Amino acid sequence: MGKNQHVVPHEGGWAVRGEGNSRATSIHPTQAEAIQAATEIAVNQQSEVLIHGRDGRIRGRNGHSHDPSPPKGDLASETGSEKTLDLRLPSTLKEVLEQAAAHLGQSVDEFAVGVLARTAREIIELHGETVLTGRDWERFLALLDDLDAEPSPALKAAAARYAQHLG
């Protein structure tokens, strides 16, 4: 495991400094850029990023060791492999994402993947269930009980599409 990387205030900007080093590894105009640079080093060195506030106190940390047993729910353990998603964003939106990621002590990639995954799951859950009113529920149950009922043309078409989808 390599040296932990510290993101620290530096002459109107932010610096990345390896733990125990007196000199900065790199200097950046924004904390978000410094966090991104520190994260790249930490990932390479399997170490941590410690993010300091303007007052010098540590306000966040982000580990990048290669744990062979990541915690359950970790996105990498869910997918088993990685894919690339390239996005083009207005610069103002990218700055917002960088700032939000910095507040959580995450890289922009980690923040974006987490937000995208959580939002996608919420949408799938929302659209994966149908909520019936009391009246519609009663009608549904009545139709199930009616042994002489014939399916409507719309239902027959939906069943045909579903059968075609299954192959």
Backbone hydrogen bonds in HBPLUS format (Angstrom, degrees):
<---DONOR---> <-ACCEPTOR-->    atom                        ^
c    i                          cat <-CA-CA->   ^        H-A-AA   ^      H-
h    n   atom  resd res      DA  || num        DHA   H-A  angle D-A-AA Bond
n    s   type  num  typ     dist DA aas  dist angle  dist       angle   num
A0002-GLY N   A0045-GLN O   2.77 MM  43  4.67 162.1  1.80 158.8 155.9     1
A0019-GLU N   A0004-ASN O   2.78 MM  15  5.33 150.5  1.86 170.0 169.5     2
A0005-GLN N   A0048-GLU O   2.80 MM  43  6.18 163.2  1.83 167.1 170.1     3
A0050-LEU N   A0005-GLN O   2.78 MM  45  6.19 160.9  1.82 157.9 164.1     4
A0006-HIS N   A0017-ARG O   2.83 MM  11  5.14 169.5  1.84 145.5 149.0     5
A0017-ARG N   A0006-HIS O   2.83 MM  11  5.14 157.0  1.88 146.9 154.8     6
A0007-VAL N   A0050-LEU O   2.86 MM  43  6.21 162.5  1.89 160.2 163.4     7
A0052-HIS N   A0007-VAL O   2.92 MM  45  5.84 161.6  1.95 158.3 163.7     8
A0008-VAL N   A0015-ALA O   2.87 MM   7  5.31 158.3  1.92 149.9 156.5     9
A0015-ALA N   A0008-VAL O   2.77 MM   7  5.31 165.4  1.79 160.7 165.9    10
A0010-HIS N   A0013-GLY O   2.96 MM   3  5.08 160.3  2.00 122.9 120.0    11
A0013-GLY N   A0010-HIS O   2.70 MM   3  5.08 157.0  1.75 125.6 133.2    12
A0014-TRP N   A0028-HIS O   2.80 MM  14  5.17 162.8  1.83 160.5 162.7    13
A0028-HIS N   A0014-TRP O   2.64 MM  14  5.17 164.4  1.67 166.3 169.4    14
A0016-VAL N   A0026-SER O   2.87 MM  10  5.32 158.4  1.92 151.2 155.2    15
A0025-THR N   A0016-VAL O   2.62 MM   9  5.46 154.4  1.68 155.7 164.9    16
A0026-SER N   A0016-VAL O   3.41 MM  10  5.32 152.8  2.49 132.9 137.7    17
A0021-ASN N   A0018-GLY O   2.90 MM   3  5.40 162.6  1.93 139.3 142.2    18
A0034-ALA N   A0030-THR O   3.17 MM   4  6.46 156.7  2.23 143.5 150.1    19
A0035-ILE N   A0031-GLN O   2.79 MM   4  6.06 156.4  1.85 155.0 161.7    20
A0036-GLN N   A0032-ALA O   2.97 MM   4  6.22 157.3  2.02 145.9 151.9    21
A0037-ALA N   A0033-GLU O   3.00 MM   4  6.27 161.4  2.03 149.0 153.3    22
A0038-ALA N   A0034-ALA O   2.84 MM   4  6.03 164.8  1.86 152.5 157.2    23
A0039-THR N   A0035-ILE O   2.79 MM   4  5.89 152.7  1.86 148.3 156.2    24
A0040-GLU N   A0036-GLN O   3.08 MM   4  6.36 154.8  2.14 146.6 152.2    25
A0041-ILE N   A0037-ALA O   3.19 MM   4  6.53 158.4  2.24 148.2 153.5    26
A0042-ALA N   A0038-ALA O   2.82 MM   4  6.04 164.3  1.84 152.3 157.3    27
A0043-VAL N   A0039-THR O   2.83 MM   4  5.96 160.0  1.87 153.1 157.8    28
A0044-ASN N   A0040-GLU O   3.16 MM   4  6.27 161.4  2.20 140.7 145.8    29
A0045-GLN N   A0041-ILE O   2.82 MM   4  6.08 149.0  1.92 149.6 159.4    30
A0046-GLN N   A0042-ALA O   2.71 MM   4  5.49 109.0  2.21 139.8 154.8    31
A0047-SER N   A0042-ALA O   2.93 MM   5  4.75 159.3  1.97 130.6 137.5    32
A0046-GLN N   A0043-VAL O   3.38 MM   3  5.03 155.4  2.44  94.1 101.2    33
A0064-HIS N   A0047-SER O   2.86 MM  17  5.27 131.8  2.09 131.8 146.7    34
A0049-VAL N   A0062-ASN O   2.85 MM  13  5.11 158.9  1.90 139.5 146.4    35
A0062-ASN N   A0049-VAL O   2.85 MM  13  5.11 145.8  1.97 144.7 153.7    36
A0051-ILE N   A0060-GLY O   2.77 MM   9  5.08 168.4  1.78 147.2 150.6    37
A0059-ARG N   A0051-ILE O   2.75 MM   8  5.85 165.8  1.77 161.4 165.2    38
A0053-GLY N   A0057-ARG O   2.86 MM   4  5.64 158.5  1.91 155.9 158.7    39
A0056-GLY N   A0053-GLY O   2.86 MM   3  5.25 162.0  1.89 116.1 121.0    40
A0067-ASP N   A0065-SER O   3.14 MM   2  5.79 123.9  2.47 105.5  90.2    41
A0074-ASP N   A0071-PRO O   3.15 MM   3  5.81 150.2  2.24 138.1 139.8    42
A0077-SER N   A0074-ASP O   3.02 MM   3  5.43 124.4  2.34 106.9 120.6    43
A0078-GLU N   A0074-ASP O   3.15 MM   4  6.50 136.9  2.35 145.6 158.2    44
A0078-GLU N   A0075-LEU O   3.11 MM   3  5.05 129.5  2.37  93.7 107.5    45
A0079-THR N   A0075-LEU O   3.12 MM   4  6.37 156.8  2.18 155.0 159.0    46
A0080-GLY N   A0076-ALA O   3.04 MM   4  5.87 161.1  2.08 145.2 151.0    47
A0093-LEU N   A0090-PRO O   3.01 MM   3  5.39 123.2  2.35 107.6 121.3    48
A0094-LYS N   A0090-PRO O   3.07 MM   4  6.44 157.8  2.12 155.1 162.1    49
A0095-GLU N   A0091-SER O   3.01 MM   4  6.24 153.1  2.08 145.5 152.3    50
A0096-VAL N   A0092-THR O   3.15 MM   4  6.43 148.2  2.25 139.0 147.1    51
A0097-LEU N   A0093-LEU O   2.96 MM   4  6.29 159.9  2.00 152.8 157.7    52
A0098-GLU N   A0094-LYS O   2.87 MM   4  6.12 156.6  1.93 149.8 156.5    53
A0099-GLN N   A0095-GLU O   2.93 MM   4  6.12 156.2  1.99 145.0 151.3    54
A0100-ALA N   A0096-VAL O   2.95 MM   4  6.19 165.1  1.97 153.2 157.0    55
A0101-ALA N   A0097-LEU O   2.90 MM   4  6.02 163.1  1.93 149.2 154.3    56
A0102-ALA N   A0098-GLU O   2.90 MM   4  6.04 155.1  1.96 144.1 151.2    57
A0103-HIS N   A0099-GLN O   3.01 MM   4  6.30 151.2  2.09 147.0 154.3    58
A0104-LEU N   A0100-ALA O   3.27 MM   4  6.62 140.0  2.44 141.2 151.0    59
A0104-LEU N   A0101-ALA O   3.08 MM   3  5.23 129.1  2.35  98.1 111.4    60
A0105-GLY N   A0101-ALA O   2.95 MM   4  6.08 107.2  2.49 136.8 155.6    61
A0106-GLN N   A0101-ALA O   2.86 MM   5  4.96 174.0  1.86 145.5 144.1    62
A0105-GLY N   A0102-ALA O   3.05 MM   3  4.85 152.6  2.13  97.3 105.9    63
A0111-PHE N   A0107-SER O   2.94 MM   4  6.17 167.1  1.96 154.7 158.5    64
A0112-ALA N   A0108-VAL O   2.80 MM   4  5.92 171.6  1.81 155.4 158.2    65
A0113-VAL N   A0109-ASP O   2.90 MM   4  5.99 168.8  1.91 154.1 157.5    66
A0114-GLY N   A0110-GLU O   3.00 MM   4  6.08 161.7  2.03 145.5 151.1    67
A0115-VAL N   A0111-PHE O   2.95 MM   4  6.18 165.8  1.97 157.1 160.6    68
A0116-LEU N   A0112-ALA O   2.84 MM   4  5.94 165.9  1.86 152.5 157.3    69
A0117-ALA N   A0113-VAL O   2.86 MM   4  5.92 165.6  1.88 150.5 154.9    70
A0118-ARG N   A0114-GLY O   3.00 MM   4  6.10 165.5  2.02 147.1 151.5    71
A0119-THR N   A0115-VAL O   2.92 MM   4  6.02 166.6  1.94 151.6 155.8    72
A0120-ALA N   A0116-LEU O   2.85 MM   4  5.94 160.3  1.89 149.4 155.6    73
A0121-ARG N   A0117-ALA O   2.97 MM   4  6.17 160.3  2.01 149.1 154.1    74
A0122-GLU N   A0118-ARG O   3.04 MM   4  6.31 155.2  2.11 146.2 153.0    75
A0123-ILE N   A0119-THR O   2.98 MM   4  6.24 159.3  2.02 153.0 158.0    76
A0124-ILE N   A0120-ALA O   2.93 MM   4  6.16 165.4  1.95 152.8 157.0    77
A0125-GLU N   A0121-ARG O   2.89 MM   4  6.05 159.5  1.94 147.3 153.2    78
A0126-LEU N   A0122-GLU O   2.87 MM   4  6.03 157.9  1.92 146.7 153.2    79
A0127-HIS N   A0123-ILE O   2.92 MM   4  6.11 162.8  1.95 155.1 158.8    80
A0128-GLY N   A0124-ILE O   2.83 MM   4  5.66 117.5  2.23 136.9 152.3    81
A0128-GLY N   A0125-GLU O   3.33 MM   3  4.99 142.1  2.48  90.0 100.7    82
A0137-TRP N   A0133-THR O   2.89 MM   4  6.06 153.4  1.96 152.4 160.2    83
A0138-GLU N   A0134-GLY O   3.05 MM   4  6.30 159.7  2.10 148.8 153.2    84
A0139-ARG N   A0135-ARG O   3.02 MM   4  6.31 156.8  2.07 148.5 155.1    85
A0140-PHE N   A0136-ASP O   2.89 MM   4  6.05 157.8  1.94 147.0 152.9    86
A0141-LEU N   A0137-TRP O   2.98 MM   4  6.26 163.4  2.01 153.3 156.8    87
A0142-ALA N   A0138-GLU O   2.97 MM   4  6.16 155.6  2.03 145.2 152.3    88
A0143-LEU N   A0139-ARG O   2.95 MM   4  6.22 155.2  2.01 150.2 156.5    89
A0144-LEU N   A0140-PHE O   3.05 MM   4  6.35 150.3  2.14 146.5 154.8    90
A0145-ASP N   A0141-LEU O   3.04 MM   4  6.31 146.7  2.16 144.8 153.6    91
A0146-ASP N   A0142-ALA O   3.04 MM   4  6.23 128.7  2.31 141.0 154.4    92
A0146-ASP N   A0143-LEU O   3.29 MM   3  5.08 136.1  2.50  91.2 102.8    93
A0149-ALA N   A0146-ASP O   3.36 MM   3  5.56 165.6  2.38 107.2 111.3    94
A0156-LYS N   A0152-SER O   2.93 MM   4  6.25 158.2  1.98 154.9 161.4    95
A0157-ALA N   A0153-PRO O   2.92 MM   4  6.13 156.9  1.97 147.9 153.8    96
A0158-ALA N   A0154-ALA O   2.93 MM   4  6.16 155.1  1.99 145.1 152.2    97
A0159-ALA N   A0155-LEU O   2.90 MM   4  6.11 156.7  1.96 147.6 154.0    98
A0160-ALA N   A0156-LYS O   2.97 MM   4  6.21 149.6  2.07 142.7 151.1    99
A0161-ARG N   A0157-ALA O   2.93 MM   4  6.22 159.1  1.98 149.6 154.9   100
A0162-TYR N   A0158-ALA O   2.95 MM   4  6.15 157.1  2.00 147.5 153.9   101
A0163-ALA N   A0159-ALA O   2.93 MM   4  6.13 158.0  1.98 145.8 151.6   102
A0164-GLN N   A0160-ALA O   2.92 MM   4  6.13 153.9  1.99 147.5 154.8   103
A0165-HIS N   A0161-ARG O   2.87 MM   4  6.07 150.7  1.95 144.6 153.1   104
A0166-LEU N   A0162-TYR O   3.02 MM   4  6.31 147.8  2.13 146.4 154.1   105
A0167-GLY N   A0164-GLN O   3.08 MM   3  5.08 135.5  2.29  94.8 107.6   106
